[in-house]
Amino acid sequence: MNLLPFVATANSSFQFDIGWFIHFVFPPSPALLGGLAITIYVAVIAQAVGVVLGVLSALAGMSRSRVLRGISGLYVWFFRGTPLLVQLFLVYFGTPYLFGGIDLFPNHVGLVGLDIKGAVLAGIVAFSVNEGAYMSEIVRAGILSIDPGQTEAAKSLGMTYRLTMMRIVLPQALRVIIPPLGNEFNNMLKTTSLLSVIAVEEIFRVAQAANSASFKTFEAFLGVALYYLALTTIWSAIQGVIERRLGVSQAGGQQASFWSRMFGFARRTTGTAEVEVPSSGGH
């Protein structure tokens, strides 16, 4: 990580160094760009895997098998009931205890032709299983929102349970699932900052290193805060486009505008009056 441009200068007083701040943020250094890339691809992969785990867990939790329901319930109970930081440490440092001393996350891991740092892979695994527990409840709520009569009608037509879920239930449940799913990914973009505790050089770790080299604490962390704001703002705009394309209705039938979503308020219709209510948050 090359942080030579940000090494402390003679002026170490408690004054905001606007020159240092601008040099650190605009244009982004190679270290910041590399950290930004790690932040984005870890968030995307972990969220995608988490969605798959959430769907499987939700279906298992609603199955007729007591074993599957028990496994799903235990999974959701553990990963929603313990801090993500603890889970990250258990995955990264604890797996050798579970696999007879075998380190599943060495310094470099060859995966599908790619050379990935073991700490990054551990972060993806920890974030994915944690996200899967939350997505399990979101998907379950989406499935339960669909009229059971449609499932009965599909059965009367001879459709299997799997086919009914794939063609009838899940496509309709998607309209309910999309808004909280978008919020979960928004949180995931920020959650990647926890990777700094296992020495992954994402953007928060870059800010820590820049602060250690320059003692520009406020400037460094304000700069990285702007990058997180940029990421979440861009995603909020993309989420709004996706919801409009799918005709998703938020908060009682009214689609939330981009600025309403950004500032945490959605418009809800109650009879003849409209009131402002906080939109759903994260974990």
C-alpha positions, 0 to 999 in steps of 0.5 A: 500500500503506497501512502507516501503522498500522505506522510505527516508534514511539519504542521501537526496542529489540530487544524483541518488540512484542506490541501491534504484532504483534497489530495487524499480524496481527489483524484483517488490514489491507487490504494483507495481505488484498490480498496474501493474495488475490494469493497464493491466485489466483496459486497456484491458476492456476499450479497448474492450468496446470501440471497441464495442461502436465504431462499434455501433457508426460507424454503427449508423453514417452510417445508414439512420436514422437521429436520429441515425446519430445525436446521433452518431455525438453528441457522437463523437463530445463531447468525441473527443472534450473534454479532457479525464481528464475532462471526468474522473472527470465528470463520477466519481464526476458528476454522482450523479448530474445526478441520483438524488444523487445516487453514482454509484461508491461507494468505493466497487461495486459488479459486476458479482460476483467481488468486484471492487473499484468504482474509478476503475469502473469509470475509465473503464467507462470514458476510454471506452466511450472516446475510443469508439468515436475514434474507431467510426471514425476508424471503419467508415474509415475501412467500407468506404474502402470496395468497395460499389459494394460488398454491392450491390452484397450482396443485390442482393443475398438477404442478409440483411444489418446486415448479409452483415456487419457481413459476408462481410464488417466488416471482410474485414474492419478489415485489415484496422482497426487493425493497428490503433486499436493496436495504440489505445491500446498502448495509452490506456496502458499509459492513465491508469496513469490518474486513479491516480487523483482519487486515484486508485493505478495503477503503476503511483500512486504507484510511486507517493506514493514511491516518497512521502515516500522517496523523490526519485523523479527521481528514482521512476518515471524512474522506473515506466517509465520502466514498461510502456516501457515494457508494450508497447514494449510487446504489439508492438510485439504482434500487429506485430504478429497479423498483420502478421497473418491477412496479414495486410498491413501498409503504402502502402503495406509494413508491418512495422517491430517491430523496425520500429513500435517502433521508429515510422517509416514505409517503404512506397513504392512510385514508384521505391523508398522507403522512411521513413515516420512517422507511425500513432500516437495516439490521 
